[in-house]
């Protein structure tokens, strides 16, 4: 609602039928939205009553119980603490610039162990957040799961058709996860790492009407882009060479694999 109000204020549309009273109502709803938060754990609560459940990780389950949506009744699933996909973490992903790293880490460490990833929407979001938190092994694990969801029939449902969301999630896990591409505050930024078993990866993005290729290798990463784009581009690693006529190069962060 806040975004819609900002968009309407910035790009007014005559005859949109959105009254000032309605905009004011939206602002009131946003300001008074109920978001349960547990101060002791420092996490956003999945829903009222969630912490009254028998909190335990997916690792406590027998492999014979998985996938839950095919082995358990729905009432048993709903009474359990196990989560189908990223819920709280999905919100943190969408509004990543509004949460600090400690908040992200606490919520990730609390919810990820209880997530069964029985949705094609789930592993890529966890991969992206894991990469941002420096959990590189978990980021790669979740990338593999989203990339091979149908190939390895993780959820025993490939026969029902391909999961298109998992295909796009594979791309997002590399671009927003491994390369940590962000556009917060109107700035394009990267903080790439390279999985230990990989020799490199590359991708293209279209940023403000310009096609940019980003390549990440063992020692350096590069992003050929115009001078105008450079002024709005940031990398957390050390810049080693940058002119308007040459690619933007940076040394990979210390300890990157």
Buried (B, 14 or more C-beta within 10 A) or exposed (E): BEEEBEEBEEEEEEEEEBEEEEBEEBEEEEEEEEEEEEEEBEBBBBEEEBBEBEEEEBEEBEEEBBBBBEBBEEEEBEEBBBBBBBBBBBBBBEEBEEBEEEBBBBBBEBBBBBBBBBBBBBBBBBBBBBBBBBBBEBBBBBBBBBBBBBEEEBBEBBEEEEBEBBBBBBBBBBBBBBBBBBBEEEEBBBBBBBBEEBEEBEBEBEBEEEEBEBBBBEEBBBBBBEEEBBEBBBBEBEEEEBEEEEBBBBBBBEEBE
